[in-house]
Amino acid sequence: MFGFKKLYFAPASPEATTGRSKATTGRRIYLDHASATPVLPAAADVVYQTMKTFANPGGIHADSVAAKQSLESSRGRIAAHLGCKAREIIFTSGLTEANNIAIVGYARHLLYIPRTVLGKTEGPSLVGTHWIVSSIEHSSVLECFSEAERMGGTVTHIDPEPNGLIASETIANALRPETAFVSLGWGNNEIGTIQPLSQIARIIRDHEKKHRTKIIFHSDAGQAPLYRSPHVHTLGVDVFSLGSGKLYGPRGIGALFVSNRVTLAPVIFGGGQERGLRSGTEDVALAAGFVAALDIVAGERGAESRRLEKLRDEFAERIVVRLRQGFGGQAHIPDAIINGDLKHALPHMLNISISGERSGEYLALQLDHAGISLSTKSACDEGNKSSHVVAALGGEAWRAQNTLRFSLGRDTTEGDLKRALDALAALIRA
């Protein structure tokens, strides 16, 4: 079990507390790559060039055939990255839609299958089915499970260990003979924890064999493919969601791996594109830009992982050094806790909670005035002031409201992090 590291902030120049200090001279510092990544120039160029192939890929004339060929080429290249067949890739508008098609699509498939529960035939309903999801998932996953619950399914939310990992034994204990679906994100979007999908997949498959049942294992990939190989058969997943906008590609396009063993019902209706699961004319140009970005980040995966991990770890260490040199352990300095465990996290992510009356949102806004962009939690979770992910880790109540998420990227430098630390230390001291 890994514990929390307590960190402290040392003083910086008072002028930084105004939010318009000398630090604002020069470019803004973007430390919110977990919310959205910039589009790689090469990927943007591919989108622009492919937009010239503008015909509807569903047509029969030569222009449409050319568009269809481009679309299928992109599909095949994404499949190659995932180690699956091209026909197992469904294009979507992004991660949220991919998650909805995967989870609600399977719920709708089961909805009209008659089931006998306590001698009574149920339907159309999910009564008699069991669904498992971790409590630290993105809202686009959690809300889909709420929909499955409204359809009559029984949902179990499992909490992580204090280090952010979902324990294998927790999954094993949650499984039931009637379990139909399990969803566990690969790389958490707030604290960066990388879940042991292949290990959990083996537990699920053993349970299937023992009870002669079928369980669909889904994962929201998040940004893990930037730093880990997304080979679906190695991971052991049946359904796998990808979003281009998290992977340095254009927004508005995503992909869903759907194993041949999975049957989904549509949640979007129309012309029956994408195997009938995602009706609507496919965006050929965005698909091409998506795979162009994926090609580039995959080629740089190892080197970039090492670079960012070094930057991130040194950033955390510098905070500790400033404690020793600056404050000498004075009691009035707020505590800062790393949420999760960096040893099991994506290399670009650092999530901290700072004690005191000023919320993480307040600090983030002040840092924004100083020219630094970061988030407190998932940008998609607009309705909540606190982080449900950090709350699930346990610990002091203030931690979930006082979070700051630093997510580094391809353009992040050591100087950027020094500026961010100087500005934050000044705010803490004020």
Secondary structure as UniProt FT lines:
FT   STRAND          6..7
FT   HELIX           14..18
FT   HELIX           22..24
FT   STRAND          29..30
FT   TURN            33..35
FT   HELIX           41..50
FT   TURN            51..52
FT   TURN            57..58
FT   HELIX           62..82
FT   HELIX           86..88
FT   STRAND          89..92
FT   HELIX           95..111
FT   STRAND          115..117
FT   TURN            118..119
FT   STRAND          120..122
FT   TURN            127..128
FT   STRAND          130..134
FT   TURN            135..136
FT   HELIX           139..150
FT   TURN            151..152
FT   STRAND          154..158
FT   TURN            162..163
FT   HELIX           168..174
FT   TURN            177..178
FT   STRAND          179..183
FT   TURN            189..191
FT   STRAND          193..194
FT   HELIX           197..211
FT   STRAND          216..220
FT   TURN            222..223
FT   HELIX           224..226
FT   HELIX           232..235
FT   STRAND          239..243
FT   HELIX           244..246
FT   TURN            247..248
FT   STRAND          254..258
FT   TURN            260..261
FT   TURN            273..277
FT   HELIX           284..299
FT   HELIX           301..322
FT   HELIX           323..327
FT   TURN            328..329
FT   TURN            331..332
FT   STRAND          336..338
FT   HELIX           342..344
FT   TURN            347..348
FT   STRAND          349..354
FT   HELIX           360..369
FT   TURN            370..371
FT   STRAND          372..373
FT   TURN            379..380
FT   TURN            382..383
FT   HELIX           388..392
FT   HELIX           397..400
FT   STRAND          403..407
FT   TURN            410..411
FT   HELIX           414..429
//
